[in-house]
Amino acid sequence: MDNQEILQIIVKAADERRAHDIEVLKIENLSVMGRYFVIMDASSERQVKAISNNIIDHLNENHVKIIHLEGKDNAKWILIDLGDVIVHVFTSETREFYNLEKLWADAIVEDISDWITED
């Protein structure tokens, strides 16, 4: 399975649980730690967990190996590391505080409009 297929699984799974402001940043020319960041947020820790669980379920169903999972106990920021793709699920306040989009402002923002439903 290639990265685009994995990204599509993640974005659609997050969208199913109403993740806010999903963004895919292509960071491969900026970092050695991965090729893509997927960033999203939710209004509560409960929703962060629900989004993360849905992403993990969909990845498992498609036999995508999760290398590392962090933050599930706290649920203010859950990180799902797949190697080339790193998923960040934040509470809205935590996302605003860390502002990864600003930190990675030179990254290319991928068009995911075909993978999400309109509200």
N, C-alpha and C positions, 0 to 999 in steps of 0.2 A: 504494500500500500504506500502510495507516495504522499508527500507532505500536503498537497492540495486536498486530497481525499480526507486526510486526518483533520485538516483545518475545517473542512466542510462538516464533518461529524461533530466537531467541538462546537462550532458556531450554531448549528441547528439544534444540538442538545441544549445549549445555553438559552437559545431563543425559546425553546419549548417551555422553559421555566421562567420566562420573562426577565432575563438578564437585561440590564440597562446598558446602553451605549457600548455595544460590543465593537472592539477594534482589533484588527490584525495588523501588526507592525512587522515588516520584513527587516530584520536586523543583521542578516548574514554578513554584510560588508562592514558592520560596525562592531561586532563582537565575536568571540570564539565560543561563547556559551550556548549558542543556538542559532537557528535560522529565522524563527518567528516567535513573537510574543502575541498571545491572545489576551486581551485585557477587557474586563467587564466589571460591573458592580451591581449591587442589589441594596434594597433599603433596610434589610435586617440581617442579622447573623443566621437566622433560620432559613431565609431565602438563599443566602450564600451557600449554606450546606446543601439545600435542595438542588441548586444549580450544579454544584460540584459533584454531588452524587449522581445526577443525571448524566453529566459528562463522563464520569468514570464508568457508569453502566454501559453507555453507548460505546466507549472505547473498548471495554471488555468484550462486548458482543461482537465487535469487529476485530478482536484479537490484536489490539494495539497495546504494546507493552508500556506500562507506566514505570518509569525508572525511579521516581521519588515523589512522595506526596507529603506536603508539609502544611501545618496550620489548621488541620481539621478539628482539633480540640477547641481552639480559640474562635475560629470562624470569622475573624475580622479580615483575614487575608489568607486564602487557601491557594497554594501553589501546586500545580500538577506538572511535573517534569517528564517529558516524553523524549528527551534528547534534542532533536531538531526543533521541536515545538514546546514552548513553555507557556502554560496557562496560568493567568492570575485572576482570581475571583475575589473581589474586594467588597466590603461594605462601602457605601457611598462616601462616608467621612474618611475612611482609610485611603480610598483611591485618591480623594482630593488632597490628602496630606502628603502622600508619597509622589503623586503626579508623575508616574512613569512616562506618560506621553511627552512631557516637557523634557525629562531626562534623556529620552530617546527621540528627540525632535528631528534628528537627521534621518530617521528610519522612513522607509517607504510605507505608506498606508495602503493596504490591499483593499480592493473593492469586494465587499461581501454582500452587497445589496441583493443578489439573487438567492442568498442562503437564509435570509431573515424575512419574517412576515412583517407587514406594516401594521402599526397600531391604529 
